[in-house]
Every structure is written in structure tokens, then in C-alpha cells.
Amino acid sequence: MPIDLILFHSKLEDLRKKYEHLHYLETDPICFPKKYKDPLDMEVVSFISCLYAYGNVKSIQRFLEPIFEFLGPSPYQSLRKEGEPFDSFLKNLGVYRFQTKKDNQIFFLTLARVLRNLETKSPLFESKLIDCHGKFEEEISISQFQKFWEDELKTTLGKRSLSYGLQFLIGKPEAKSPKKRLSLFLRWMVRKSYPDFGLYQKIQPNQIPFPLDVHIQKLIRILGITDRKSFGVKEAYLIKEFFKEISPTDPLLYDFYLTRVGIIERCNAKYEKGICEVCYLKDVCLVFGSATGN
């Protein structure tokens, strides 16, 4: 049966009111850029945080916290400075899941070089996401951004080939994957309302793909929004189109709140009384036919 959009919208609003509080930001990688006031720091920290935003939140935080602590009050300025402090920073980098210590060193060397070569003005990367006419193109813009970083990493590597860890970090430009981490970065940069930053002016919130992380993928299936078993960038735009029916100018409005259902409420995509009976989405959830477990 088709989802009741009026009921769903009402429940999403309940969810938004529940989680629209600053202390819930600690359950999300957006907590890192939220600590800075300079747009240059916010953008750089957002980019780093989103690229490493895979795995559980605690693992992400354990890896990123010492990095941002080492980079001090202005990560943007720290990364642009050459010399012993930056060399020490590189030496102290560790491993993160698919990225070896060397992968992380190459990435930060590349990021530092790019930042030194860019003009010191905000936004830093928006121009890499739009075409020569200043437009964000659904089919090519994110892949174009990935290609930019792929080329920069190859410049750093010289004759050495791109490792699996580095390729995973930025994603393959030609892949049809959901590109969820860069979609998340776009959400933070483009949306102007809580909890996002709105640093990018040439890309509109209703243009960007829905960040299809594992929590969203589970929810959109059990809520009856889609019955797809696999998700790619095409589906990310299709889900965005679905949410445009609820919020035409800002279809990613509820992304942060929906992911709290998975992260905080521990939704397992199957009926569990202790979880489901208190869930704000219970009345529209289609797990086994309904949220009551029937």
C-alpha cells in the first residue's frame, strides 16, 4: 500500500521536534565542524569528517578527535602551514578501517597542498562541484568532484598507484554507488537550517542526492518508500524526489532526524516491542505489514 504522506509528514515533524536539540549533535560526525566559527575551518573539517564517516559513530570519533585536537583552533590554517608541526601531525596519524597509516598521510598531504593552492576565501570547494555555467548537474557533479581529488592524490603519489584505501576514501568517479558520504557533505554545505551550515550558495537543497547511509536504507524499506534491495546514486536521487513531495524546497530536511532512529533508537528493521512501540514512526512503519508486528 502507498505510504500516507500526510500522516508521514506529521510523524516526521514529531521526530524533528524530538531531536532538534544541540546535545544530539554528539551522536553525529557533524559535531566536529560545529566546534568552529570560521567558515574555512567548518568546510575543511566537514570535508574530512564526511570522508571518514563510515563505520559506527564511536569509531569515527575515536579516529577524528585526536586529528582535530592536533590541528588546533584553526585546522584550515594548520594544514596550510609547512614545517615541523605538520610533519609531526603526519607521523602521528593512525589507521582507520580501510585506510592504512600511509593512506591517511597521503590524503592529508594532498589536502594540505590543495588548500595552499586555493584562494583564502569561503567557500573553498563549491567551484569543484559546479559546471562552467555555475550549475550543479545531477549526473556528473559529484563524480567531477571525485575526479578532482583522484587526480590530486595521483599527483601526490607520483608513479605509485592509488591504493584501495585511498580510492575508497574519495570513491570511484565512474561508480554508480550512492556516494553517500559526499552527499552528506553536500547536505551540510548546502542546507541553511539546523543542523547544517549553508556555506554553498550556488547549489540548492532540492538538487542534491539523499545521503543513503545504512540507517536510511533500512528505514526507507520498512516504511514502504521503496522495495529495492540495493542502492546506487540513481536511487539516492529517487529518494530525494520522494521527499520533495513532503518538502519541495528542502527534501533533505528530515535526514538528520531519521538517522537518529537507527543510531539512537536502535531500529533493526524488524519488530521488537521495546523499540517499536515507543517509536514516533510506528504508525507508518511497514515491518511485517505494520509496526505492531502483525
C-alpha positions as CSV (number, residue, x, y, z in Angstrom):
1,M,0.0,0.0,0.0
2,P,1.3,3.5,-0.8
3,I,2.6,5.5,2.2
4,D,0.2,8.1,3.7
5,L,2.2,11.3,3.1
6,I,0.1,13.5,5.4
7,L,0.5,11.0,8.3
8,F,4.2,10.5,7.5
9,H,4.8,14.3,7.4
10,S,3.1,14.6,10.8
11,K,5.3,11.9,12.3
12,L,8.4,13.3,10.7
13,E,7.6,16.7,12.4
14,D,7.3,14.9,15.7
15,L,10.7,13.3,15.1
16,R,12.2,16.7,14.2
17,K,10.9,18.3,17.4
18,K,12.3,15.4,19.5
19,Y,15.8,15.6,18.0
20,E,16.2,19.3,17.2
21,H,18.5,19.9,20.2
22,L,22.2,20.6,20.3
23,H,23.1,17.6,22.6
24,Y,22.0,15.2,19.9
25,L,24.8,16.5,17.6
26,E,27.2,14.5,19.6
27,T,25.7,11.4,18.0
28,D,26.7,12.5,14.6
29,P,30.0,13.4,12.8
30,I,28.6,16.9,12.3
31,C,29.7,17.5,15.9
32,F,33.2,18.2,14.7
33,P,32.7,21.1,12.3
34,K,30.1,22.5,14.8
35,K,33.0,23.4,17.1
36,Y,34.3,26.1,14.7
37,K,33.1,29.5,13.7
38,D,35.3,30.4,10.8
39,P,33.6,29.1,7.5
40,L,37.0,28.0,6.2
41,D,37.5,25.7,9.2
42,M,33.9,24.5,9.1
43,E,34.3,23.5,5.4
44,V,37.6,21.7,5.8
45,V,36.6,19.9,9.0
46,S,33.2,18.9,7.3
47,F,35.0,17.5,4.3
48,I,37.4,15.4,6.4
49,S,34.6,14.3,8.8
50,C,32.3,13.2,5.9
51,L,35.0,11.2,4.1
52,Y,35.7,9.2,7.2
53,A,32.0,8.9,8.2
54,Y,31.7,5.2,7.7
55,G,31.6,2.7,10.5
56,N,29.9,3.4,13.8
57,V,29.9,6.8,15.3
58,K,32.2,5.9,18.2
59,S,34.8,4.5,15.8
60,I,34.6,7.7,13.7
61,Q,35.0,9.9,16.8
62,R,38.0,7.9,18.1
63,F,39.8,8.4,14.9
64,L,38.9,12.0,14.2
65,E,39.1,13.6,17.7
66,P,42.9,13.4,18.0
67,I,43.3,14.7,14.5
68,F,41.3,17.8,15.2
69,E,42.8,18.2,18.6
70,F,46.3,18.2,17.0
71,L,45.2,20.7,14.3
72,G,44.2,23.2,17.0
73,P,41.8,26.1,16.9
74,S,42.1,26.5,13.1
75,P,42.5,23.2,11.2
76,Y,42.4,25.2,7.9
77,Q,45.5,27.3,8.9
78,S,47.3,24.4,10.4
79,L,47.0,22.3,7.3
80,R,48.3,25.1,5.1
81,K,51.5,25.6,7.2
82,E,54.5,23.6,6.2
83,G,57.2,22.6,8.7
84,E,57.8,20.5,11.8
85,P,54.2,20.8,13.3
86,F,52.7,19.5,10.1
87,D,55.3,16.8,9.8
88,S,54.6,15.7,13.4
89,F,50.9,15.6,12.6
90,L,51.5,13.3,9.7
91,K,53.7,11.0,11.8
92,N,51.0,10.7,14.4
93,L,48.3,9.7,12.0
94,G,46.9,6.1,12.6
95,V,44.9,3.5,10.7
96,Y,41.2,3.8,10.1
97,R,39.4,0.7,8.8
98,F,40.3,0.5,5.0
99,Q,42.8,3.4,5.2
100,T,46.4,2.5,6.3
101,K,48.6,5.0,8.0
102,K,50.3,5.7,4.7
103,D,46.9,6.2,3.0
104,N,46.0,8.8,5.6
105,Q,49.3,10.5,5.3
106,I,48.9,10.8,1.5
107,F,45.4,12.1,1.9
108,F,46.4,14.9,4.3
109,L,49.4,15.7,2.3
110,T,47.1,16.1,-0.7
111,L,44.5,18.1,1.2
112,A,47.2,20.4,2.6
113,R,48.7,21.1,-0.9
114,V,45.3,21.8,-2.4
115,L,44.5,24.2,0.4
116,R,47.7,26.1,-0.1
117,N,47.0,26.5,-3.8
118,L,43.4,27.7,-3.3
119,E,42.4,31.3,-2.6
120,T,41.9,32.0,1.1
121,K,38.2,32.6,0.8
122,S,35.0,30.7,1.6
123,P,33.7,28.5,0.1
124,L,36.7,26.5,-0.9
125,F,35.3,23.6,-2.9
126,E,32.0,24.7,-4.3
127,S,33.5,25.6,-7.6
128,K,34.7,22.0,-8.0
129,L,31.1,20.8,-7.8
130,I,29.5,23.1,-10.4
131,D,30.0,23.4,-14.2
132,C,31.3,26.3,-16.2
133,H,27.8,27.8,-16.1
134,G,27.7,27.7,-12.3
135,K,25.2,24.8,-12.2
136,F,25.2,21.6,-10.2
137,E,24.5,18.8,-12.5
138,E,22.8,15.7,-11.1
139,E,24.5,13.3,-13.5
140,I,28.1,14.5,-13.3
141,S,28.9,17.0,-10.5
142,I,29.8,14.6,-7.6
143,S,31.8,12.4,-10.0
144,Q,33.6,15.5,-11.2
145,F,34.4,16.3,-7.6
146,Q,35.7,12.8,-7.0
147,K,37.8,13.0,-10.2
148,F,39.4,16.2,-9.0
149,W,40.5,14.6,-5.7
150,E,41.6,11.4,-7.6
151,D,43.9,13.5,-9.8
152,E,45.3,15.4,-6.8
153,L,46.0,12.2,-4.9
154,K,47.8,10.8,-8.0
155,T,49.9,14.0,-8.2
156,T,51.0,13.4,-4.6
157,L,51.7,9.7,-5.3
158,G,53.7,10.3,-8.4
159,K,54.3,7.0,-10.1
160,R,52.7,5.0,-7.4
161,S,49.2,3.7,-8.0
162,L,46.1,4.7,-5.9
163,S,45.6,2.2,-3.1
164,Y,42.3,0.6,-2.3
165,G,42.1,2.7,0.9
166,L,42.5,6.0,-0.9
167,Q,40.1,5.0,-3.7
168,F,37.5,4.0,-1.1
169,L,38.0,7.3,0.8
170,I,37.1,9.5,-2.2
171,G,35.1,7.0,-4.1
172,K,35.4,6.0,-7.7
173,P,34.1,8.7,-10.1
174,E,32.7,6.2,-12.5
175,A,30.9,4.1,-9.9
176,K,27.1,4.0,-9.6
177,S,27.3,3.8,-5.8
178,P,25.1,6.1,-3.7
179,K,28.0,8.4,-3.0
180,K,26.5,8.8,0.4
181,R,29.5,10.5,2.2
182,L,29.8,13.2,-0.4
183,S,26.0,13.5,-0.4
184,L,26.2,14.1,3.3
185,F,29.0,16.7,2.8
186,L,26.7,18.5,0.3
187,R,23.8,18.4,2.8
188,W,26.0,20.1,5.4
189,M,27.3,22.7,3.0
190,V,24.1,23.5,1.1
191,R,21.2,23.4,3.6
192,K,20.9,26.6,5.6
193,S,18.8,25.3,8.6
194,Y,19.6,23.1,11.6
195,P,21.8,21.2,11.8
196,D,23.6,22.3,8.6
197,F,25.9,25.2,7.7
198,G,24.6,26.6,4.3
199,L,28.1,27.7,3.1
200,Y,27.4,27.0,-0.5
201,Q,25.2,29.5,-2.4
202,K,25.2,28.1,-6.0
203,I,23.7,24.7,-5.2
204,Q,20.1,24.4,-3.9
205,P,18.9,21.9,-1.3
206,N,16.4,20.4,-3.7
207,Q,19.2,19.5,-6.1
208,I,21.4,17.2,-4.0
209,P,21.0,13.4,-3.5
210,F,19.7,11.9,-0.4
211,P,22.6,10.5,1.7
212,L,21.7,6.8,1.8
213,D,23.6,5.5,4.8
214,V,22.7,2.1,6.2
215,H,20.1,3.6,8.6
216,I,18.3,5.4,5.9
217,Q,18.4,2.4,3.6
218,K,16.7,0.2,6.3
219,L,14.1,2.9,7.1
220,I,13.0,3.6,3.6
221,R,12.4,-0.1,3.0
222,I,10.5,-0.8,6.2
223,L,8.5,2.4,5.8
224,G,7.4,1.3,2.4
225,I,9.1,4.1,0.5
226,T,11.0,1.6,-1.7
227,D,11.3,-2.2,-2.0
228,R,14.7,-2.0,-3.6
229,K,17.4,-4.3,-2.1
230,S,20.4,-2.4,-3.4
231,F,21.1,1.3,-3.7
232,G,23.1,3.4,-6.1
233,V,23.3,7.1,-7.0
234,K,20.1,6.7,-9.1
235,E,18.2,5.6,-6.0
236,A,19.7,8.5,-4.0
237,Y,18.1,10.9,-6.4
238,L,14.8,8.9,-6.5
239,I,14.5,9.1,-2.7
240,K,15.2,12.8,-2.8
241,E,12.3,13.1,-5.3
242,F,10.1,11.2,-2.9
243,F,10.9,13.6,0.0
244,K,10.3,16.6,-2.4
245,E,6.6,15.6,-2.2
246,I,6.8,16.4,1.5
247,S,9.2,19.3,1.5
248,P,9.6,20.6,-2.1
249,T,12.4,23.1,-1.5
250,D,14.3,21.2,1.2
251,P,13.9,17.4,0.7
252,L,16.8,16.6,3.0
253,L,15.1,18.3,5.9
254,Y,14.4,15.1,7.8
255,D,17.7,13.2,7.0
256,F,19.4,14.0,10.4
257,Y,16.3,13.1,12.4
258,L,15.6,9.9,10.5
259,T,19.1,8.7,11.1
260,R,18.6,9.1,14.9
261,V,16.0,6.4,14.7
262,G,18.8,4.0,13.7
263,I,21.6,5.4,15.7
264,I,19.9,6.3,19.0
265,E,16.7,4.2,18.9
266,R,18.5,1.1,17.5
267,C,15.9,0.3,14.8
268,N,16.7,-3.2,13.5
269,A,14.3,-3.2,10.6
270,K,12.2,-5.8,12.3
271,Y,9.6,-5.8,15.1
272,E,11.0,-5.5,18.6
273,K,8.4,-4.4,21.1
274,G,10.7,-2.4,23.3
275,I,11.9,-0.4,20.3
276,C,8.9,-0.3,18.0
277,E,6.1,0.6,20.5
278,V,7.7,3.9,21.5
279,C,8.9,4.8,18.0
280,Y,7.5,8.0,16.6
281,L,7.3,6.3,13.2
282,K,5.3,3.3,14.5
283,D,2.1,4.3,12.7
284,V,3.6,4.4,9.3
285,C,6.2,1.6,9.6
286,L,5.5,-1.4,7.4
287,V,7.7,-4.0,9.1
288,F,6.0,-7.3,8.5
289,G,2.9,-5.4,7.4
290,S,2.8,-2.9,10.2
291,A,4.7,-1.6,13.2
292,T,2.6,-3.8,15.5
293,G,4.3,-6.9,14.2
294,N,1.2,-8.3,12.6
